[in-house]
Amino acid sequence: MDPNSWALYEEALRYDKVGDVYTAVKLLKKVTRLSPDWPEGYVALGHIYHQRREWKPAFHYWKKSVALDADDREAWWHLGLAATGLGRMRVAATVWNKFGFEKTDLSQPLSLEVKGAEGYEILWMQPLDAARGRILSIPHPGSNLRYRDLMLYNRRLQAGTNVIGARRIAVFPSLDRLKRSPYQTFSCLLHTSSAKSIAQLESLCFEAGLGFEIWSNASHATRLQKSKASDSEKDAFPEYYNDLVPRPDHGTALVAIAAIHPAEVERTLNDWQIISLAGYSDLRGY
C-alpha cells in the first residue's frame, strides 16, 4: 500500500463525516489510484454512494471491493442491494444464495420503516426476496408512497420491532422505491364504528381488487432523539405499537382506500352504503 494512502483515507472519512461528500469522494478516488489493491478505499466509496442511493457507482465500488476481499460479507450484502437497485437480479440472486437466503420463509409479511419529515411510518410489506418487498399498507400521502409500491429494503439491518398484540415483528428500513404503483390513495370518514360494517367495506374492497386500511389505528410513531434518550434506550430496538394515531370522534372511522381509478372507490362505497345502511363523507384523493 502506498504510504500516503492511509492519511488520505482518514482525511476523506473526516470530510464525509462533516458532510463534504465531494471532497471525500475526490480523496477516496485518489486513494484507489495510489493503492488499487487495497479494498478499504472502494468500501468507503461504496458506502457513500449507498447512502446517496446512487446504485450504479455503488455497484461498481462494491464489486471492486469483493474482488479484492472475497471474505467481506458486508461488502457482498451491499453489492446485492446495489444490484437490486439497478435491476441486475441475476447478480443479486447470486449474492443472496451466498447467504443461504433461498431457504428463508417469505410467506409472512414484514414491517417497513419509512422516514418522514416529522417521524416514522410503519407499513406492512410482503417480502419478495432478500431486498425487495411490495407495500401492503396504504401509506400516508405525505410519504409520496403508494399501496403496492415495489420497495428496496435492508433485511440485514433491523430498525425496530412492531408490536401487534403479543406478537413482535421485525421492522426493516426502507432504502428506495424501485417501481411506483399505479394505485392512488383516497380517504373518507365512515359514519359508523361498527366492526361488522367496517369489515363489510373491507370485504368489498378485497373483491374489487382495492387496497383498504383503517387509518384511525394505523401505526405511526416518532422515535426518541438520541440526545434525550437514556443509555438503555439508545441500545435497544425501538418498539412501535398500533393505535398511536388519535381516533376520530366516537361513532366514526377514518379509512383509506387504494384504487387505480376514482370511480372504483365511489362504486364500492355506494355498494357498501346499500349493504351496511351506513353513510360516509369527506371523500378525498391525494
URHUMO-V918565 format. One record per backbone hydrogen bond with DSSP energy under -0.5 kcal/mol. CO is the residue of the C=O (numbers start at 1). NH is the residue of the N-H. Records with the same first field share a line. If there is no record, write none. Layout:
CO=NH / NH
This chain:
2=5 / 6
4=8
5=9
6=10
7=11
8=12
9=13
10=14
11=15
12=16
13=17
14=18
15=20
16=19
19=21
20=24
21=25
22=26
23=27
24=28
25=29
26=30
27=31
28=32
29=33
30=34
31=35
35=38
37=39
38=41 / 42
39=43
40=44
41=45
42=46
43=47
44=48
45=49
46=50
47=51
48=52
49=54
50=53
53=55
54=58
55=59
56=60
57=61
58=62
59=63
60=64
61=65
62=66
63=67
64=68
65=69
69=72
71=73
72=76
73=77
74=78
75=79
76=80
77=81
78=82
79=83
80=84
81=85
82=86
83=87 / 88
84=87
87=89
88=92
89=93
90=94
91=95
92=96
93=97
94=98
95=98 / 99
96=99 / 101
97=100
100=103
101=104
110=125
111=172
112=114 / 123
113=115 / 174
114=121
119=116
120=221
121=114 / 123
123=112
124=136 / 137
125=110 / 127
126=134
130=155
131=153
132=128 / 129
133=151
134=126
135=148
137=139
140=143 / 145
141=144
146=149
149=135 / 151
150=178 / 179
151=133 / 153
152=175 / 176
153=155
154=157
156=158
157=173
159=238
160=171
161=163 / 240
162=164 / 169
163=165 / 242
164=167
167=164 / 169
169=162
170=111
171=159 / 160
172=113
173=154
176=152 / 178
179=150
184=259
185=286
186=257
187=284
188=190 / 255
189=281
190=192 / 253
194=198
195=199
196=200
197=201
198=202
199=203
200=204
201=205
202=206
203=207
204=208
205=210
206=209
211=258
213=215 / 256
214=217
215=218
217=243
218=220 / 244 / 245
219=122
221=120
225=228 / 229
226=229
230=234
231=235
232=236
238=161
240=163
249=252
253=190 / 255
254=215 / 216
255=188
256=213
257=186
258=211
259=184
261=264 / 265
262=265 / 266
263=267
264=268
265=269
266=270
267=271
268=272
269=273
270=274
271=275
272=276
273=277
279=191
281=189
284=187
